[in-house]
Amino acid sequence: MSGWWRRTVERLTGGAKLPAGFTESLEAEENVVAIADVRGGGHLVASSHGLWLPEGSGAHRRVGWHLISKAGWANGSLTVTEAEETGTAGEAVLLADRAPRRYVLSESGKLPEAVHKRVTGSIKSTHRRDLPGGGAWFVQRKIPGRDGFVLQVRADPGTDMALVEPIAVEVAEKLRQARAAEN
């Protein structure tokens, strides 16, 4: 369903609307999926492009679904682990996890389900590679608003990146060749 049509249907059927006081601008094709109030102030807003997180003073910051490594729901709280892009290795994007952030919600509504669906829906494939000192996850993910998939590589803390990077380059090249052969 196209963005303008989806927004029209949402308006007619009472779909999720931005909360009062939310001042951020959504992309033209970005749609609100679910909203929850955060105890102590702010909102979590799940959209088609990512999860808007409260940053204090009424501001919010969107984290794309492809940059949420983990999200867990327990005891009225949503805990989100955001990944940060730290570089590239060939066509692979290297990631490192930030510290998890916990949001206590006044009422969860549809938000936990929407977050779970969007995070897992962005993943095409995952593979774990054990290496000396730890290992790394190789994940193909869809980036909202873009065609195709990106290879992300997230090494465990303590894993030697000198071992990870050449493997990431090799895997990314094999995926590029496989895509080329399909076309």
C-alpha positions in Angstrom: 0.0 0.0 0.0 1.5 3.4 -1.0 2.3 6.0 1.7 -0.4 8.5 0.8 -3.1 5.7 0.6 -2.0 4.2 4.0 -2.2 7.6 5.7 -5.7 8.1 4.2 -6.8 4.7 5.5 -5.3 5.4 8.9 -7.1 8.7 9.1 -10.4 7.1 8.1 -10.0 4.1 10.5 -8.5 5.9 13.5 -4.9 4.7 13.0 -2.1 5.9 15.2 -1.6 9.7 15.3 1.3 11.6 16.6 0.9 12.6 20.3 0.5 16.2 21.4 3.9 17.8 21.9 5.7 15.6 19.4 7.6 18.2 17.3 9.7 16.1 15.0 9.0 15.9 11.3 8.3 12.5 9.7 9.4 11.7 6.1 6.6 12.1 3.5 6.2 8.3 3.2 6.7 7.6 6.9 3.7 6.3 8.8 3.0 6.0 12.5 2.4 2.4 13.5 2.2 2.6 17.4 2.7 5.0 20.2 3.3 4.7 23.9 3.8 7.3 26.7 7.1 7.0 28.6 6.7 7.4 32.4 8.5 10.5 33.3 7.9 12.2 30.0 8.1 11.7 26.3 6.8 9.1 23.9 8.1 6.1 22.0 6.7 6.4 18.5 7.1 3.4 16.1 6.9 4.4 12.5 7.4 2.6 9.2 11.0 4.0 9.2 12.1 3.4 12.8 11.6 4.0 16.5 11.5 7.6 17.8 13.2 7.8 21.2 12.7 10.6 23.7 16.0 12.6 24.1 14.9 15.1 26.8 13.5 18.6 26.6 10.6 17.3 24.4 13.0 16.3 21.6 12.9 12.8 19.9 15.4 11.0 17.7 14.6 8.3 15.2 16.6 5.1 15.2 16.1 3.1 11.9 14.8 -0.4 12.4 18.1 -1.7 10.9 20.0 -0.1 13.7 18.1 -1.8 16.6 20.2 -4.8 17.6 17.8 -5.9 20.3 14.5 -4.9 21.8 12.9 -6.7 24.8 9.6 -6.3 26.6 9.3 -7.2 30.3 7.5 -5.9 33.4 6.1 -2.8 31.6 9.4 -1.8 30.1 10.9 -1.8 26.7 14.7 -2.2 26.6 16.3 -1.1 23.3 19.9 -1.8 22.2 20.8 0.5 19.4 23.8 -0.2 17.1 26.2 2.4 16.0 27.9 2.3 12.6 31.6 2.3 13.3 33.0 1.9 9.7 32.9 -0.4 6.7 34.8 -3.4 5.4 34.2 -3.6 1.7 30.5 -3.3 1.3 29.8 -4.5 4.8 28.8 -2.0 7.5 30.6 -2.6 10.9 28.5 -2.1 14.0 29.0 -1.8 17.7 26.2 -1.9 20.3 25.5 1.1 22.5 24.4 0.6 26.1 20.8 -0.7 26.3 18.2 2.0 27.2 15.1 1.1 29.3 11.8 2.9 28.9 9.1 2.3 31.4 5.8 2.8 29.7 2.5 4.1 31.1 0.6 1.7 28.9 2.2 -0.5 26.2 -0.7 -0.7 23.8 0.5 -2.1 20.4 4.1 -0.7 20.8 5.9 -3.9 21.9 4.3 -6.0 19.2 5.0 -3.3 16.5 8.7 -3.0 17.6 9.2 -6.8 17.5 7.5 -7.1 14.1 9.6 -4.2 12.6 12.9 -5.3 14.0 12.6 -9.0 13.0 11.0 -8.0 9.7 14.1 -6.0 8.8 16.3 -9.1 9.0 16.8 -11.3 5.9 19.4 -13.6 7.3 21.8 -14.0 10.3 24.9 -16.0 10.7 27.3 -16.3 13.7 31.0 -16.8 13.2 33.1 -17.8 16.3 36.5 -16.2 16.3 39.4 -16.1 18.8 38.3 -13.8 21.7 34.6 -13.9 20.8 32.9 -13.8 17.5 30.7 -11.8 15.2 27.2 -11.7 13.8 26.7 -11.3 10.1 23.2 -9.9 9.4 21.6 -9.0 6.1 19.0 -6.3 6.8 16.6 -4.1 4.9 16.9 -0.4 5.4 13.6 1.5 5.5 13.0 3.5 2.4 15.8 1.8 0.4 15.8 -1.1 -2.0 17.9 -4.2 -1.3 19.7 -5.4 1.8 22.9 -4.3 3.6 25.3 -6.7 5.3 26.0 -5.6 8.8 28.7 -7.1 11.0 28.6 -6.8 14.7 31.6 -8.2 16.6 31.4 -9.2 20.2 33.3 -6.9 22.6 36.9 -8.1 22.8 37.0 -9.7 19.4 40.0 -8.7 17.3 38.6 -6.5 14.4 41.7 -7.4 12.4 40.2 -10.9 12.1 36.6 -9.7 11.5 37.2 -7.2 8.8 38.7 -9.5 6.1 35.9 -12.0 6.7 33.4 -9.2 6.3 34.9 -8.1 3.0 34.8 -11.6 1.7 31.2 -12.3 2.8 30.1 -8.9 1.3 31.8 -9.7 -2.0 30.2 -13.2 -2.2 26.8 -11.6 -1.5 27.4 -9.0 -4.3 28.3 -11.8 -6.7 25.2 -13.8 -5.8 23.0 -10.8 -6.4 24.7 -10.1 -9.7 24.2 -13.7 -10.8 20.4 -13.4 -9.9 20.0 -10.4 -12.2 
